[in-house]
Amino acid sequence: MSRTAPGQNRGALAVALPFAAVIGATCAFQVGAAIAKGLFPAVGPEGAAALRLILGSALLIAILRPWRNWPAGTALAPLLGLGLATAGAILFFYMAIGRLPQGVAIALQFLGPLGVALAHSRRASDLLWAALAAAGVWGLVGHDLTVAGPARLDPLGVAFALCAGASWAAYIVWGQAASRAFGHATPALAVGLAALVVVPVGIAHAGLPALLDPKILPLAAVVAVISTAIPFSLEMYALPRLPARTFAVLTSLEPAFGALAGLTLLHERLAPAQLAGVCAVMAAAAGAAWSSQPRAPASEADIPPT
């Protein structure tokens, strides 16, 4: 009995650790987004996105050193598309959480990858997940967009969140082609290109002196580490050890972590209908991922924008 116990423990850890890594990465991403709101009064969402991307890209480039083993004769169009999609996903998401509760914004953004999953579906049963997602959207925004008053959701914030979702969908589509060509260097290259797109926007909005203010750079560095370095490292550990479908189902918990981070760090409370909407979108995403056809192990294209 004692001889088999260490092997059993190692087997249990081999199963549990990748699950814990994905949950930790998802939690880190949302905690980082909540902390990033602390930068908004100084530099706005655009400036915060610029700081996160430039510091995050520096971290990823230092870790991955993408110039090594650069593929010869590779088409750059997918990588450029991925960089633009990454820029849109992060910039629009930050602009959305500047106007919406974080849980609502991330649930609306999740419609992007959910739409990609449903677009590739050929099963009648997947209509159930589409209907559940539609019900979730109504729970999130339907009532508040039809009533007046200070509690109603900001329509522009909803539009930004949907744009972030569309960018995330484009990220998945372009990421599949880019990751096949550039491998593990893809995230560093994509985030670096995204920084080139978003940093001028941040400078135009906040001004270069504000972005370089020593008072906010430590907080910006914390955001970059929590939102980029930590989740990337955890996901790189988990991806080779989990089926792609399981990884996708676990990431569908992200709206819940967004709502929890908004509640605990930002004191953002959601109405019961909005909480039900978040749960419905999560269930639709998890159901669509679980009922999809099994495929090859997950690649960088399956990772939410870092």
Secondary structure as a PSIPRED ss2 file (coil, helix, strand):
# PSIPRED VFORMAT (PSIPRED V4.0)

   1 M C   1.000  0.000  0.000
   2 S C   1.000  0.000  0.000
   3 R C   1.000  0.000  0.000
   4 T C   1.000  0.000  0.000
   5 A H   0.000  1.000  0.000
   6 P H   0.000  1.000  0.000
   7 G H   0.000  1.000  0.000
   8 Q H   0.000  1.000  0.000
   9 N H   0.000  1.000  0.000
  10 R H   0.000  1.000  0.000
  11 G H   0.000  1.000  0.000
  12 A H   0.000  1.000  0.000
  13 L H   0.000  1.000  0.000
  14 A H   0.000  1.000  0.000
  15 V H   0.000  1.000  0.000
  16 A H   0.000  1.000  0.000
  17 L H   0.000  1.000  0.000
  18 P H   0.000  1.000  0.000
  19 F H   0.000  1.000  0.000
  20 A H   0.000  1.000  0.000
  21 A H   0.000  1.000  0.000
  22 V H   0.000  1.000  0.000
  23 I H   0.000  1.000  0.000
  24 G H   0.000  1.000  0.000
  25 A H   0.000  1.000  0.000
  26 T H   0.000  1.000  0.000
  27 C H   0.000  1.000  0.000
  28 A H   0.000  1.000  0.000
  29 F H   0.000  1.000  0.000
  30 Q H   0.000  1.000  0.000
  31 V H   0.000  1.000  0.000
  32 G H   0.000  1.000  0.000
  33 A H   0.000  1.000  0.000
  34 A H   0.000  1.000  0.000
  35 I H   0.000  1.000  0.000
  36 A H   0.000  1.000  0.000
  37 K H   0.000  1.000  0.000
  38 G H   0.000  1.000  0.000
  39 L H   0.000  1.000  0.000
  40 F H   0.000  1.000  0.000
  41 P H   0.000  1.000  0.000
  42 A H   0.000  1.000  0.000
  43 V H   0.000  1.000  0.000
  44 G H   0.000  1.000  0.000
  45 P H   0.000  1.000  0.000
  46 E H   0.000  1.000  0.000
  47 G H   0.000  1.000  0.000
  48 A H   0.000  1.000  0.000
  49 A H   0.000  1.000  0.000
  50 A H   0.000  1.000  0.000
  51 L H   0.000  1.000  0.000
  52 R H   0.000  1.000  0.000
  53 L H   0.000  1.000  0.000
  54 I H   0.000  1.000  0.000
  55 L H   0.000  1.000  0.000
  56 G H   0.000  1.000  0.000
  57 S H   0.000  1.000  0.000
  58 A H   0.000  1.000  0.000
  59 L H   0.000  1.000  0.000
  60 L H   0.000  1.000  0.000
  61 I H   0.000  1.000  0.000
  62 A H   0.000  1.000  0.000
  63 I H   0.000  1.000  0.000
  64 L H   0.000  1.000  0.000
  65 R C   1.000  0.000  0.000
  66 P C   1.000  0.000  0.000
  67 W C   1.000  0.000  0.000
  68 R C   1.000  0.000  0.000
  69 N C   1.000  0.000  0.000
  70 W C   1.000  0.000  0.000
  71 P C   1.000  0.000  0.000
  72 A C   1.000  0.000  0.000
  73 G C   1.000  0.000  0.000
  74 T C   1.000  0.000  0.000
  75 A C   1.000  0.000  0.000
  76 L C   1.000  0.000  0.000
  77 A H   0.000  1.000  0.000
  78 P H   0.000  1.000  0.000
  79 L H   0.000  1.000  0.000
  80 L H   0.000  1.000  0.000
  81 G H   0.000  1.000  0.000
  82 L H   0.000  1.000  0.000
  83 G H   0.000  1.000  0.000
  84 L H   0.000  1.000  0.000
  85 A H   0.000  1.000  0.000
  86 T H   0.000  1.000  0.000
  87 A H   0.000  1.000  0.000
  88 G H   0.000  1.000  0.000
  89 A H   0.000  1.000  0.000
  90 I H   0.000  1.000  0.000
  91 L H   0.000  1.000  0.000
  92 F H   0.000  1.000  0.000
  93 F H   0.000  1.000  0.000
  94 Y H   0.000  1.000  0.000
  95 M H   0.000  1.000  0.000
  96 A H   0.000  1.000  0.000
  97 I H   0.000  1.000  0.000
  98 G C   1.000  0.000  0.000
  99 R C   1.000  0.000  0.000
 100 L C   1.000  0.000  0.000
 101 P C   1.000  0.000  0.000
 102 Q H   0.000  1.000  0.000
 103 G H   0.000  1.000  0.000
 104 V H   0.000  1.000  0.000
 105 A H   0.000  1.000  0.000
 106 I H   0.000  1.000  0.000
 107 A H   0.000  1.000  0.000
 108 L H   0.000  1.000  0.000
 109 Q H   0.000  1.000  0.000
 110 F C   1.000  0.000  0.000
 111 L H   0.000  1.000  0.000
 112 G H   0.000  1.000  0.000
 113 P H   0.000  1.000  0.000
 114 L H   0.000  1.000  0.000
 115 G H   0.000  1.000  0.000
 116 V H   0.000  1.000  0.000
 117 A H   0.000  1.000  0.000
 118 L H   0.000  1.000  0.000
 119 A H   0.000  1.000  0.000
 120 H C   1.000  0.000  0.000
 121 S C   1.000  0.000  0.000
 122 R C   1.000  0.000  0.000
 123 R C   1.000  0.000  0.000
 124 A C   1.000  0.000  0.000
 125 S C   1.000  0.000  0.000
 126 D H   0.000  1.000  0.000
 127 L H   0.000  1.000  0.000
 128 L H   0.000  1.000  0.000
 129 W H   0.000  1.000  0.000
 130 A H   0.000  1.000  0.000
 131 A H   0.000  1.000  0.000
 132 L H   0.000  1.000  0.000
 133 A H   0.000  1.000  0.000
 134 A H   0.000  1.000  0.000
 135 A H   0.000  1.000  0.000
 136 G H   0.000  1.000  0.000
 137 V H   0.000  1.000  0.000
 138 W H   0.000  1.000  0.000
 139 G H   0.000  1.000  0.000
 140 L H   0.000  1.000  0.000
 141 V H   0.000  1.000  0.000
 142 G H   0.000  1.000  0.000
 143 H C   1.000  0.000  0.000
 144 D H   0.000  1.000  0.000
 145 L H   0.000  1.000  0.000
 146 T H   0.000  1.000  0.000
 147 V C   1.000  0.000  0.000
 148 A C   1.000  0.000  0.000
 149 G C   1.000  0.000  0.000
 150 P C   1.000  0.000  0.000
 151 A C   1.000  0.000  0.000
 152 R C   1.000  0.000  0.000
 153 L C   1.000  0.000  0.000
 154 D C   1.000  0.000  0.000
 155 P H   0.000  1.000  0.000
 156 L H   0.000  1.000  0.000
 157 G H   0.000  1.000  0.000
 158 V H   0.000  1.000  0.000
 159 A H   0.000  1.000  0.000
 160 F H   0.000  1.000  0.000
 161 A H   0.000  1.000  0.000
 162 L H   0.000  1.000  0.000
 163 C H   0.000  1.000  0.000
 164 A H   0.000  1.000  0.000
 165 G H   0.000  1.000  0.000
 166 A H   0.000  1.000  0.000
 167 S H   0.000  1.000  0.000
 168 W H   0.000  1.000  0.000
 169 A H   0.000  1.000  0.000
 170 A H   0.000  1.000  0.000
 171 Y H   0.000  1.000  0.000
 172 I H   0.000  1.000  0.000
 173 V H   0.000  1.000  0.000
 174 W H   0.000  1.000  0.000
 175 G H   0.000  1.000  0.000
 176 Q H   0.000  1.000  0.000
 177 A H   0.000  1.000  0.000
 178 A H   0.000  1.000  0.000
 179 S H   0.000  1.000  0.000
 180 R H   0.000  1.000  0.000
 181 A H   0.000  1.000  0.000
 182 F H   0.000  1.000  0.000
 183 G H   0.000  1.000  0.000
 184 H H   0.000  1.000  0.000
 185 A H   0.000  1.000  0.000
 186 T H   0.000  1.000  0.000
 187 P H   0.000  1.000  0.000
 188 A H   0.000  1.000  0.000
 189 L H   0.000  1.000  0.000
 190 A H   0.000  1.000  0.000
 191 V H   0.000  1.000  0.000
 192 G H   0.000  1.000  0.000
 193 L H   0.000  1.000  0.000
 194 A H   0.000  1.000  0.000
 195 A H   0.000  1.000  0.000
 196 L H   0.000  1.000  0.000
 197 V H   0.000  1.000  0.000
 198 V H   0.000  1.000  0.000
 199 V H   0.000  1.000  0.000
 200 P H   0.000  1.000  0.000
 201 V H   0.000  1.000  0.000
 202 G H   0.000  1.000  0.000
 203 I H   0.000  1.000  0.000
 204 A H   0.000  1.000  0.000
 205 H H   0.000  1.000  0.000
 206 A H   0.000  1.000  0.000
 207 G C   1.000  0.000  0.000
 208 L H   0.000  1.000  0.000
 209 P H   0.000  1.000  0.000
 210 A H   0.000  1.000  0.000
 211 L H   0.000  1.000  0.000
 212 L C   1.000  0.000  0.000
 213 D C   1.000  0.000  0.000
 214 P C   1.000  0.000  0.000
 215 K C   1.000  0.000  0.000
 216 I C   1.000  0.000  0.000
 217 L H   0.000  1.000  0.000
 218 P H   0.000  1.000  0.000
 219 L H   0.000  1.000  0.000
 220 A H   0.000  1.000  0.000
 221 A H   0.000  1.000  0.000
 222 V H   0.000  1.000  0.000
 223 V H   0.000  1.000  0.000
 224 A H   0.000  1.000  0.000
 225 V H   0.000  1.000  0.000
 226 I H   0.000  1.000  0.000
 227 S H   0.000  1.000  0.000
 228 T H   0.000  1.000  0.000
 229 A H   0.000  1.000  0.000
 230 I H   0.000  1.000  0.000
 231 P H   0.000  1.000  0.000
 232 F H   0.000  1.000  0.000
 233 S H   0.000  1.000  0.000
 234 L H   0.000  1.000  0.000
 235 E H   0.000  1.000  0.000
 236 M H   0.000  1.000  0.000
 237 Y H   0.000  1.000  0.000
 238 A H   0.000  1.000  0.000
 239 L H   0.000  1.000  0.000
 240 P H   0.000  1.000  0.000
 241 R H   0.000  1.000  0.000
 242 L C   1.000  0.000  0.000
 243 P C   1.000  0.000  0.000
 244 A H   0.000  1.000  0.000
 245 R H   0.000  1.000  0.000
 246 T H   0.000  1.000  0.000
 247 F H   0.000  1.000  0.000
 248 A H   0.000  1.000  0.000
 249 V H   0.000  1.000  0.000
 250 L H   0.000  1.000  0.000
 251 T H   0.000  1.000  0.000
 252 S C   1.000  0.000  0.000
 253 L C   1.000  0.000  0.000
 254 E H   0.000  1.000  0.000
 255 P H   0.000  1.000  0.000
 256 A H   0.000  1.000  0.000
 257 F H   0.000  1.000  0.000
 258 G H   0.000  1.000  0.000
 259 A H   0.000  1.000  0.000
 260 L H   0.000  1.000  0.000
 261 A H   0.000  1.000  0.000
 262 G H   0.000  1.000  0.000
 263 L H   0.000  1.000  0.000
 264 T H   0.000  1.000  0.000
 265 L H   0.000  1.000  0.000
 266 L H   0.000  1.000  0.000
 267 H C   1.000  0.000  0.000
 268 E C   1.000  0.000  0.000
 269 R C   1.000  0.000  0.000
 270 L C   1.000  0.000  0.000
 271 A C   1.000  0.000  0.000
 272 P H   0.000  1.000  0.000
 273 A H   0.000  1.000  0.000
 274 Q H   0.000  1.000  0.000
 275 L H   0.000  1.000  0.000
 276 A H   0.000  1.000  0.000
 277 G H   0.000  1.000  0.000
 278 V H   0.000  1.000  0.000
 279 C H   0.000  1.000  0.000
 280 A H   0.000  1.000  0.000
 281 V H   0.000  1.000  0.000
 282 M H   0.000  1.000  0.000
 283 A H   0.000  1.000  0.000
 284 A H   0.000  1.000  0.000
 285 A H   0.000  1.000  0.000
 286 A H   0.000  1.000  0.000
 287 G H   0.000  1.000  0.000
 288 A H   0.000  1.000  0.000
 289 A H   0.000  1.000  0.000
 290 W H   0.000  1.000  0.000
 291 S H   0.000  1.000  0.000
 292 S C   1.000  0.000  0.000
 293 Q C   1.000  0.000  0.000
 294 P C   1.000  0.000  0.000
 295 R C   1.000  0.000  0.000
 296 A C   1.000  0.000  0.000
 297 P C   1.000  0.000  0.000
 298 A C   1.000  0.000  0.000
 299 S C   1.000  0.000  0.000
 300 E H   0.000  1.000  0.000
 301 A H   0.000  1.000  0.000
 302 D H   0.000  1.000  0.000
 303 I C   1.000  0.000  0.000
 304 P C   1.000  0.000  0.000
 305 P C   1.000  0.000  0.000
 306 T C   1.000  0.000  0.000
